[in-house]
Amino acid sequence: MMRLANARVVLPDAVLSGSVTVTAGRIRAIDAGASPRGTCDLQGDFLLPGMVDLHTDNLERHVQPRNNSRWPSRSALIAHDAQCTASGITTVFDALCLGNVGFEKARVKTFQDGLSDLQSLAGRNVLRAEHFLHLRCELPDPEMPELLDRAIDDKLVRLVSLMDHSPGVGQYVDVERYHRMRMSEGWSAAEVDRTIGLLQANRAAYSEPNRRLVLDLSRARGIPVASHDDRTTGEVARNHADGITIGEFPVTLEAARAAHACGMRVIAGAPNIVRGGSHSGNVAALELVSAGLTDALASDYVPAAMLEAAFAAAERGLLPLPRAIFLVTAGPADVAGLADRGRIAPGLRADLVRVRLHDGQPVVRAVWREGERVA
């Protein structure tokens, strides 16, 4: 038995000064007030549920730490896992890209290696967090179906998303801006023009049949599907009609409102909040949160962003702290259908995070997964 005492326990609807008792990896009791001796004294720090990250590209950052340097895949996965856990994330959905998006061809190898490594390491008491797979299906890529076939029946797959990063749609609707962005990465104007032409031709030829394939395979297996980077109400209406239940990173306020109105769960990017806006010029996530249009926040590309975004939303008065923490814990757990985590409540998993505020900055001091200290 373990008792975490003298904590500010963040419950679903309140912050309680008291203690949490853990037995056999589960939360046994929550008690207000002082705790007897023989406890782990948290010295007034916050105690939160372990965070659930539905979309992280962070593995890619470890696989390719520099443009011309690729790191061994398994080593990268272990480092990525440690960073996520140290950020307070105890459940990780590794968002691996199925398909070539034109200028980032190494992503296919990252998917192939990442799938193999996760199959080898998950459930072996090696990784600190619990990892699931989020398959990011690039619809315009003619090779995407083959990649999907390799992974769709794996038990780790818990989420699928429909992606289209073609220039001219979604977050890249401004083709001239897209052109400048790629040239700033070192590509020549001729290379960018040629690749844009190829991507747009592939989109015209393959997006629709690939969309039907992904939807059919996911529906047959009961895997939830998210749409990605929705821009218009028409796109949202079509997705909803196709049985898609999650809107991931809508790029306009109108799309988020439409998704919310038809009962879709909306996921926004935590880095957008920490940075104070979108790096792509899209709607600010703070605007979505303040409008009540967000069901979950995801780290996207910075694991530490989830905790910082939640505390930032509370500090700015947009949400009470319990509701802000909900967006990175119970909210994403509910989206993924994980009823055993995301809240501090008797009977649930003892996935817990100790957080101390220093000059307004949340600092992770300790992390437990199913009652075992992992960070």
Buried (B, 14 or more C-beta within 10 A) or exposed (E): EBBBBBBBBBBBEEBBEBBBBBEEBBBBEBBEEEBEEEBBBBEEBBBBBBBBBBBBBBBBBBBBEEEEEBBEBBEBBBBBBBBBBBBBBBBBBBBBBBBBBBBBEBBBEBBBBBBBBBBEBBEEEEBBBBBBBBBBBBBBBEEBBEBBEEBBEBEBBBBBBBBBBBBBBBBBBBBEEBBEBBEEEEBEEEEBEEBBEEBBEBBEEBBEEBBEBBBEBBBEEEBBBBBBBBBBBEBBBBBBEBEBBBBBBBBBBBBBBBBBEBEBBBBBBBBBBBBEBBEBEBBBBBBBBBBEBBBBBBBBBBBBBBBBBBBBBBBEEBBBBBBBBBBBBBBBBBBBEBEEBBBBEEEBBBBBBBBBEEEEEBEBBBBBBBBBEBB
